[in-house]
């Protein structure tokens, strides 16, 4: 194994690693299941068993100081109401409220809408010799869907999407993330919330404006505007970005696996299984940052309270101890994945993301059965929390 003479190094900010982190993650699993990075002072867990145990253990691994490396490492103040960055009991209170919003009933109502958005995005591209899975579809349809659910008019959605993309793109240095990132996004939503307060409708924002929160002492109160604001921004940011990356990866993988693509065209009922395998194989959110709230023993070492821990769910998804031939893309694979997390931070929008990806590919297959990835013109999105393509152009010949 000649490559093992190279010193083992992992860092979520390193673009060369980010392009293909899997070989490094494999080495972490084999050589350093508890890895320590001197430069940024974080630990990392990479094996399936370790990551799946740590994700639900919120008492040890806290989200309250941020769940992305840039926010956690830079000590950026996190506003309340961003569910991803909360621990119980506040988290449970907020999550209960939001789960009333992401109901299966509402998701069903969304399917026709998503289909319409896909058709609107794809129909104009049919007489061209190619299209871009991210720019033409992934970046547009999820944002429109979330915008519709929230009650944000369409012209506002594009502005928000651009702002979100801008905010989570990292510079070369770990310290580059702007401490005003939250404030900037929130200002955009504030106007819509005020407008919606006077013009109620059947949407999430109206529901949030009217929602009653039960306090720990049993009393009830309405959400404050700042809380409605933080929720709205979180839903818009989380929902648009990751689903765009999922659709980009799936377009790439099906472009490169023609046999599996033909199976899906012959039997579209396999599409949900292909969505799951894409999530396992190339998770859009492969690294979860946590603050260690109490000493914990791992692989013969004590990780002390106050440490930073990265949970590499993207690595866990490729662990040989859990999956047979994990580096092979196989739409028939069973066995799940950790791409939506585990436990109390399990992704609330998972049903929506699955629906959006499924419908997107049902609609793509109605129009194209064959495409080839144009890597020459593809480019990656660089963020410390989300991995994937910013552009994924394909030739449809």
TAWOVEN-V216362 format. One record per helix or strand of 2 or more residues. SS is the DSSP state (A for helix, B for strand). FROM is the first residue (numbers start at 1). TO is the last residue. If there is no record, write none. Layout:
SS:FROM:TO / SS:FROM:TO
This chain:
A:2:5 / A:15:19 / A:22:31 / B:34:37 / B:42:45 / A:48:55 / B:61:62 / A:69:73 / A:83:85 / A:90:99 / A:104:125 / B:130:132 / A:133:150 / A:154:168 / A:174:176 / A:181:198 / A:204:210 / B:212:214 / B:220:222 / A:225:256 / A:258:266 / A:268:281 / B:288:292 / B:296:298 / B:301:303 / B:308:311 / A:313:316 / A:343:345 / A:350:367 / B:372:373 / A:375:377 / B:379:382 / B:387:391 / B:393:395
